[in-house]
């Protein structure tokens, strides 16, 4: 029976690794912290890449990983007949704007994702990235704050490196079940990130301040959920998209530590 991304995360949350000790927290080096505001200017979408919506890429075993640059515009209307079938529990209202899946035997996912749109977009922009036996590196670019909220979920067996736009504001949840990995957060991102909790292999943070978010209201901003499988051996890296690339997951080493 097909499963939803949420059900897979719930199932994995009950898995207990062999060693129950938490992975180390390792801040990234100070190189990124000395960057000037001019160097931190957000990148712009390449004019050679045509925008799309409801991108669906599923790479089977034995093929190369998913690599490339994509420009996502949730305002683009795509005929339903051109879209893949919905997963169980999904509806057209919750269909993912980006779905990338690299199966066993693929090296993983290494992509740049540029987000377009405006404040009039009625639904959040949902992204789901999964590498069942590899790594994920995703550089997410969104220059404007007048855009739809971004919700991104990333699941992998090995390293996960997410580069968030500087306009990002919202909760970050990291589920790290690997006993051989650490969580790395750049100095720039860490400076604006509130640590909230750490328990049961789950770390929760908030980038910015949760103004306007109460128990009676649903969070209407950005959101990130990361899950590193208990079999993993790489690190979870979080940084801004404009900072130097912090990790080369294909070689398993940090470049700015």
Buried (B, 14 or more C-beta within 10 A) or exposed (E): EEEBBEBBBEEBEEEEBEEEEBBEEBEBBEBBBEBEEEEBEBEEBEEEEEBBBBBEBEBEEEEEBBBEBBBBBBEBEEEEEEEEEBBEEBEEEEBBBBBBBBBEBBBBBBBBBBBBBEEEBEEBBBBBBBBBBBBBBBBBBBBEEEBBBBBBBBBBBBBBBBBBBBBBBBBBBBBBBBBEBBBBBBBBBBEBBEEEEBEEBBBBBBBBEBEEBEEEEEBEBBBBBBBBBBEBEBBBBBBBBBBBBBBBBBEEEBEBE
